[in-house]
Amino acid sequence: MIAATLRIQDGHPPRSWWGRLVGTSPLSADSTSWFRGAVGEIAVGQILGRLGPDWTVLHAVPVGAGTSDIDHVLIGPAGVFTLNTKNHAGKKVWLAEHSILIDGHKQHYLRHARHEASRAAKRLSAAVGEAVPVTPVLVLIGPKQLTIKQRPADVRVVTDRELLRWLKRRRPILTPQQAARITAAAVVPGTWHDNPAPPKDPVELQERFAELRASVRSARLRRGLWQFGGTTAVLTLLVGAEPFRTVLSAF
């Protein structure tokens, strides 16, 4: 999602000086949801980095013939997993066997998670030469409340806080040799995409996204200052407290 966010954002005109002053978000309407998703992916990626050397973690795996990708693919002693991350920080989530609601609105996340796992299983099985079962996992980022009526039988639904513990508690089902064969196939771009593009520099993408994220934070701060502190707080931030007091003392 990082690459997609930056690609969409590149087509958005920069803010005016007034927009920057009052804290208008640098994000376009089209890139806002992608940005939230990318922030969630990064958070989950950091969690997965603590799994240890027995696990292989692939991020933003392009799959198929188009631009769709799988947020994370995991290969380890406990098997193969596809992770679909959804950033709904502060939202109320209601979960049943066949449906999921976010603040009362039905979403198709369970179906999408199943579809991703099915695609991954098909492509990995073809590359390895034997059946490779894949477990779909839906990771909810920071929900305010999670109400579970009934858990789905075929999709594991966990929050970001539960994810690491849940993975580490899975019993081993793959031998080191099996995991190595699957990993060797998974790291080949052609396993996933019909026409894989040259890989982009991950460092450059991360640096550009970090700059965008800092700009979003700065804009949020400025909006807060206008809302809660008014013009005085904003001018104090821009010109410094001491010069501003000097100006006031002249009146």
C-alpha positions in Angstrom: 0.0 0.0 0.0 2.9 2.3 0.5 3.7 2.4 -3.3 0.1 2.8 -4.2 -0.3 5.7 -1.7 2.7 7.5 -3.1 1.6 6.9 -6.7 -1.9 8.3 -6.0 -0.5 11.2 -4.0 1.9 12.1 -6.8 -1.0 13.1 -8.9 -2.4 15.4 -6.2 -1.4 19.1 -6.5 0.7 20.5 -3.6 -1.0 22.6 -0.9 -1.0 26.3 -1.2 0.9 28.4 1.4 -2.5 29.1 3.2 -3.3 25.4 3.2 0.0 24.6 4.8 -0.5 27.5 7.4 -4.0 26.3 8.5 -3.1 22.6 8.5 -4.9 21.4 5.4 -4.1 17.7 5.1 -1.6 17.0 2.3 -3.5 13.8 1.4 -5.9 13.8 -1.4 -9.4 12.3 -1.1 -8.3 9.3 -3.1 -5.1 8.6 -1.1 -6.5 9.0 2.4 -7.8 5.4 2.8 -4.6 4.1 1.1 -2.5 6.1 3.6 -4.4 4.6 6.6 -3.9 1.2 5.2 -0.2 1.7 4.6 0.2 2.9 8.2 -1.5 -0.3 9.3 0.7 -2.4 7.1 3.8 -0.8 8.6 2.6 -1.4 12.1 2.0 -5.1 11.4 5.3 -5.4 9.5 7.1 -4.2 12.6 5.3 -6.8 14.7 6.1 -9.6 12.3 9.8 -8.6 12.4 9.8 -10.0 15.9 8.9 -13.5 14.9 12.4 -14.8 14.7 14.7 -16.5 12.1 12.5 -19.5 11.6 10.0 -17.4 9.8 10.1 -15.8 6.3 8.0 -12.6 5.9 7.1 -11.1 2.6 5.5 -7.7 2.4 3.1 -6.2 -0.3 3.3 -9.2 -2.6 2.0 -8.4 -6.1 -0.2 -11.2 -7.3 -2.1 -12.0 -10.5 -1.9 -9.9 -13.6 -2.9 -6.5 -12.3 -2.0 -4.2 -9.4 -3.5 -6.1 -6.5 -1.2 -7.4 -3.8 -1.2 -9.4 -0.6 -0.3 -7.3 2.5 1.9 -10.0 4.1 2.8 -13.6 3.4 4.3 -15.7 6.2 6.1 -19.0 6.0 7.3 -20.8 9.1 7.0 -23.9 11.3 3.3 -23.3 11.8 2.5 -23.2 8.1 1.8 -20.5 5.5 -0.4 -17.5 6.1 -1.7 -14.6 4.1 -2.4 -11.5 6.2 -4.9 -8.9 5.2 -4.5 -5.8 7.4 -7.3 -3.3 8.1 -6.6 -0.1 10.0 -9.8 0.7 12.0 -8.3 2.4 15.0 -11.0 3.7 17.3 -13.8 1.9 15.5 -16.3 -0.6 16.8 -16.0 -4.0 15.2 -18.7 -6.7 15.2 -17.7 -10.2 14.0 -19.9 -13.2 13.1 -19.2 -16.4 11.2 -20.0 -15.0 7.8 -19.9 -11.2 8.2 -18.0 -8.3 9.8 -19.3 -4.8 10.6 -17.2 -1.7 11.2 -19.2 0.9 13.1 -22.3 -0.8 11.9 -21.3 -1.0 8.2 -20.9 -4.4 6.6 -17.5 -5.1 4.9 -16.3 -7.9 2.7 -13.1 -8.5 4.5 -13.7 -12.1 5.2 -14.3 -12.9 1.5 -11.3 -11.0 0.5 -9.1 -12.8 3.0 -10.3 -16.2 1.7 -9.7 -15.1 -1.9 -6.1 -14.0 -1.1 -5.3 -17.3 0.6 -6.8 -19.3 -2.2 -4.7 -17.4 -4.8 -1.6 -17.9 -2.7 -2.2 -21.6 -2.2 -2.8 -22.1 -6.0 0.4 -20.3 -7.0 2.7 -21.7 -4.3 1.4 -25.2 -5.0 2.1 -24.9 -8.7 5.6 -23.5 -8.0 6.5 -26.1 -5.3 5.0 -29.1 -7.1 2.8 -30.2 -4.2 -0.2 -28.9 -2.3 0.6 -26.0 -0.1 -2.3 -25.1 2.3 -2.5 -21.4 3.2 -4.4 -20.0 6.1 -6.1 -16.6 5.7 -5.7 -14.1 8.5 -7.5 -10.8 9.0 -5.6 -8.4 11.2 -7.6 -5.5 12.7 -5.5 -2.5 13.7 -6.4 -0.8 17.0 -10.2 -1.4 17.2 -12.0 0.5 20.0 -14.2 -2.5 20.6 -14.3 -6.0 19.2 -17.6 -7.9 19.7 -17.4 -11.5 18.7 -20.7 -13.3 18.1 -19.1 -16.3 16.4 -15.6 -16.6 14.9 -15.4 -17.7 11.2 -14.3 -21.3 10.8 -11.9 -20.6 7.9 -10.5 -17.1 8.5 -8.5 -16.3 11.6 -9.4 -12.8 12.9 -7.0 -11.2 15.3 -6.1 -7.7 16.5 -2.6 -6.3 16.1 -2.0 -6.8 19.8 -2.9 -10.4 19.6 -1.1 -11.3 16.4 2.4 -12.1 17.6 1.2 -14.2 20.5 -1.3 -16.0 18.3 1.4 -16.9 15.7 3.9 -18.1 18.3 1.3 -20.4 19.8 0.6 -22.3 16.6 1.8 -25.8 16.6 4.5 -26.8 14.0 3.1 -28.5 10.9 6.0 -27.9 8.5 9.5 -29.5 8.7 12.4 -27.1 8.1 12.9 -28.8 4.7 9.3 -28.2 3.7 9.4 -24.6 4.9 12.7 -24.1 2.9 11.1 -25.4 -0.3 8.1 -23.2 0.0 10.2 -20.2 0.9 12.5 -20.8 -2.2 9.4 -20.6 -4.4 7.8 -17.7 -2.5 10.8 -15.3 -3.0 10.6 -15.6 -6.8 8.5 -12.7 -8.1 7.3 -14.9 -11.0 5.6 -17.3 -8.6 3.1 -14.6 -7.8 2.7 -12.2 -10.7 2.2 -13.1 -14.4 4.5 -10.2 -15.5 6.5 -9.1 -12.5 7.8 -5.5 -12.6 11.4 -4.7 -11.6 11.5 -4.3 -7.8 11.3 -0.8 -6.5 13.9 0.5 -4.0 12.3 -0.2 -0.6 14.5 2.3 1.2 13.4 5.1 -1.2 9.7 4.2 -0.7 10.1 4.1 3.0 11.8 7.5 3.0 9.2 9.1 0.8 6.4 7.7 2.9 8.1 8.8 6.1 8.2 12.4 4.7 4.5 12.2 3.8 3.6 10.8 7.2 5.5 13.7 8.9 3.7 16.2 6.8 0.3 14.6 7.8 1.3 14.8 11.5 2.4 18.5 11.1 -0.9 19.4 9.4 -2.9 17.6 12.2 -0.9 19.6 14.8 -1.6 22.9 13.0 -5.3 22.2 12.8 -5.3 21.4 16.5 -3.6 24.7 17.3 -6.2 26.6 15.3 -9.0 24.8 16.9 -7.9 24.8 20.5 -5.4 27.7 20.7 -6.7 30.0 18.0 -4.6 32.5 16.1 -2.3 33.2 19.1 -1.1 29.6 19.4 -0.4 29.4 15.6 1.5 32.7 15.5 3.5 31.6 18.6 4.4 28.4 16.8 5.4 30.2 13.6 7.4 33.2 14.9 8.4 32.0 18.3 7.0 32.9 21.7 9.6 35.6 22.6 9.2 37.8 19.4 5.4 37.5 19.7 5.4 38.8 23.3 7.6 41.7 22.2 5.0 42.6 19.6 2.2 42.5 22.1 4.1 44.6 24.6 4.3 47.4 22.1 0.5 47.9 22.2 
